[in-house]
Amino acid sequence: MTNAAESGTWKLGGFTVNRLGFGAMRLMFRDRGAAIAVLRRAVELGVNHIDTAAFYFHGHLSANELINTALRPYQADLVITTKVGPGRDPSGGFLPPATPEQLKGQVEENLRQLGREHMDVVNLRIGEALERGTGSLADRFGALAELREAGMIRELGISNVGPEHLEEALKIAPVVCVQNQYGFATRREDDALIDTCAKHDIAFVPFFAVANTAENATIDKLAAKYGVTPAQIRLAWTLHKGPNVLAIPGTGDLTHLEQNIAAGSLRLAAEDLDTL
């Protein structure tokens, strides 16, 4: 069985992770037992980077609680990344983006739910009040930088941002990752941002990398050539975008999990990458 280590590794600041990780957002839409089984299987298959958030909950299920139940006590090399900024009330309605003063409470919420004394990586996610291309994140990122100095957070990242936000954040504190929507058919304006991140040894972490599953004749042809699924081609293409690009596909299905991890070892020929 393919191991996530076959995707290669990258350093998130002081942490080394396999480039093929796991996103927890979809877990709470599955049966509880199935979600726990997927998390445990992911770690068995070498996943040591899990992306989550306190606002990932639906009905009676919470991604953070599922992670806590399935994986605690945590393996020493497991890196858990969360994001703050957005918030939801107990009934699930989204709240206004957190103020700098409220961010500490959001970090503490993640710590409680996960049963951690510190967070490995915290991303400041830009919400509706600060769209990509406008505004400043200095006050809120500065608040997280203070929590990092206090030892509550080990490393910092930013999410849903443009290059100007990265430039601004780097003047405040080290940035280990940028997490944006990106995929074969979405948000390709970030091609240049991937290169900028690489120059600073910053990971670029796409979310929704395989969310657009509309048929594509080129991808379907390559999937048949390699004997894999179209989603695996999309993931392999994502990882081929640069050594600093990580993948965090999410699923609540064991078969899909194993397929996603297997995509980390898929090496596309140069001519096929040119075609894509």
N, C-alpha and C positions, 0 to 999 in steps of 0.2 A: 504494500500500500504506500502511495506517495506521501512523503512527509513535507510539511510546510517549509522545512529548512532548505529544500531543494529550490526554493524561490530566491535564495540568497539572503543577505542580511543588510541592515542599515542601522546607524546609530541615531537614536533620539536623545541627544545630549549624552547623559551618562548611561543610557540603556541601549542594549543591542537587541534588535527584534528581527524576526524573519519578515521578509517583505510581503508575504501572504498572511494577512491577519484575519480578523473576524469583526463584523459590525453587528451589534446586539439589537438594533432597532426593530427588526422583524420578529424577535422572539416572543413578544407579548401578544402577538396575533396567533400563536399556536397553542396547542395543548401543553399544560404545565410540564407534564412528564416528558413530552417530546422535546421541549425547549431545554430542560435540564440535561437530557441525553445528548443533545447536539453540542452543548457547551463542553461537556466532559469529553466527548469524542474529538472535538476540535483541539483541545489541549493534548489528548493522546496522540493526535496527528501532527503535533509540533507547533501549533498556533501559540505564540507567546505575546501577542498584541491584540487586545480586545478594546473596541471602541464602544462607549456607552454614554448615557446621560440620565440624570435624575428625572428629566421630563419625558423619558421613554416609558410610558405606562399606558395601559389600555384595559378597561374592565377591572378585573381583580389581579392582573399580572403587571409586574414592574421589572424592567430589564435588570436594574441594579440588584433587586432582591433575588432574581433568578441566578445571577452570577454569584452572589454571596452563597446561596444554597448549594449550587452545583460545584463550586470551586474552592471555597474556603475550607481549610487553610490553603492559601494560595502558594503555588510553586514559586520558588525564589526568582526565577527568570521571567515570570508573567508580568507584563506591563499593561496596566489598565489606564486608558485614556478617557477622560470625560470632557464635556463641554458645558459652559455656563454662559449666561446672558439671557436666553429665553427662560420663561418659567410658566408653570401651569397651576391653577388652583386645584383643590381636591377633586372637583368634578370633571377636570380635564380641560377647562377653558384656558386659553393662553392669556397670560398677563402681559402688561407692558414690559419691555426689556429691563433687566435689572440695572439699578443705579450702581455707581462704584461702591456705595455703602452696603448695598444688598448682595454683592458678589460673595462676600465672606460667608454669608448664610447659605448661599447656593453650594459653595464648596463643602461646607459642613454637612449639608444634606446628603451629598454624594458620599462623604466619609461615613456617615451613620448607616446609610443603606448598604454600602459595600463592606462595612466592618473593617475599615482601614484607619490607620493613624495619620497617614498622609496620602495625597494623590500623586501618582507617578507623573502624569501629564494632564494639564488642564488647558483646553482650548477656549479662548474667548470667541464666541460665535456672534457675529454681527447680525442683528435682526432688522425688523421693519423700520425702526427708528434711525438706522444708519445703513443705508443701502450701499452696495459696492459702488465705488467711484465718487462718493461724497462723504463729507463729515470727517470727524476725528475719533480715534479710539483711545487717545492718550490717557484720559482720566480713568477709564475702566481697565485698560491694560496695566496702567500704573498701579491700580489697586491690587491686581493679581500679582504684580511684581513684588509688592510689599508682603503678600502672603507667601510668596516663594522665599523671600528673605527670612521670614519667620519660621520656615520649615514645614508649613502646611502643604506646600506644593513643591515637587522636585523640578519639573520642567514646564515650560509654557509654549503654547501654540496659538494660532488664530484661525478662524474659519469664516468662509463666505466673504472673502476679502479681495481687494484689488492690490496691485503692486504698490500703490501709495500707502496703503495701510501697513504693508510689510516694512516698508522703509521707515515709517513712523515708529512701529513697534520695536524695531532693532535699535533705535536710539534710547529705548527705555530699559529693555532687558533682552537676554538671549531668546531667540525663537527657534524651537526645534522642529516644528511642523506647520504646514499650511494645509488646511482641510477645506477643499472646495468641491462643488459639484463639477464633475468632469467625466467624460466618456467618449466613446467613438463617435457618437452623434450629438453630444451636448457640451456646451460651454468650452468650445475649442479655442476661445480667445486666451485661455490660460496656457497655451503651448509655450509662450514666452515666459510666463511666470514659473513654469517648471524649470527652465534654464536659469532664471534668476535665483531660485531656491537652491539649485545645485551649486551655484557659485559660492553660496554661503553655507554649504553643507547642511541644508535644511530639507527635511522630507516633504514631499508633496503627496498628500493623501486624498485621493478622489473618493467622494461618496456618490452613490447611484451610478457606479461605473458600468453596471450591467442592467440598470433599471429600464432602459429603452430596448425592449426585446422585439421591436418591429422587424419583420423579415428584411434581410439585406442579402441580395444575391451573391455578392462577393464573400461575405462572411459565411454564408451557407455553403458555398463552393469550397472554401478553405476548411470548414468543419468536416466536410465529407473527405477531403484530402488527408487530413490528419486523424480522422476517426474519432473526433471529439464533438462536443456540443457547440452551438453558436456562442453561448455564454462563456465557454472556456476560451474561445478565440478572442472574445472581447476582453477577457481578463488578461490573457497572454499579451495582447496588444497593449493594454494599459501598462503592464510591467515592463514592456520593451521601450516605453517612452523615456526611460532614464533610470539609472541605478538608484536614484533618490526617490523614485516613485513607489509608494506602498499601495497595497490593495486591501480593502476591508469589506469584502462581500458578506452580506448577511443572509441567513436562511434559517428556517425552522425544520428543515428536512435533512435527514442523514445522508441520503443519496446525493442531494445537491451539495451538501457540505463537502463530501469526498470529491465530487467533481470540481468544485471550486479550488480545493487544495491541490488537486492534480494539475490544475492550470498553471500553478507556480513552477512546474517543471517543464512546461511546454515551450519549446524554443522554435520560433517561427523563422523560416528562411528569409534571407535578405530580400529576395525578389517578392516574397509574399508581403513583407512589411511595406515594400515600395508600392505594391498594388493597393494595399489598405490606405 
